[in-house]
Each structure stands twice: as structure tokens, then as C-alpha cells.
Amino acid sequence: MIEKYEIRNWSEYNAGLKQRGSLTFWISEEVIEGWLKSNIKRQTGSIQRL
């Protein structure tokens, strides 16, 4: 389980991530499922609604 902690100095935290060269994103299962469901083959030039 990932421990939760509060970041108090965002500018310092972001600078540390840039220096380290790594950035992690947590994406919810609902978002992933939505992407998978929207991956329907469309005709070339058709309008996509997001």
C-alpha cells in the first residue's frame, strides 16, 4: 500500500522530480476504462468527441 503524505513545498518537490528525471502519474481505473471504451475504429476524417 502506498503511504499518503502531504507535500508542503511544491516548487521544491517539482524541482526534485525534474532533477531526478522521473514523474509518476496515478490514473484511476475509471479513466482507463473510458479510454478503452472510446477506442472504437472510426472512418478517416470523422469527428471525434471527447
TAPE-V415958 format. One line per field, one symbol per residue. burial: I if it has 24 or more other ideal C-beta (glycine too) atoms within 12 Angstrom, else O. A space follows every 10 residues. Layout:
BEGIN
burial: ???
END
This chain:
BEGIN
burial: OOOOOOOOOO OOOOOOOOOO OOOOOOOOOO OOOOOOOOOO OOOOOOOOOO
END
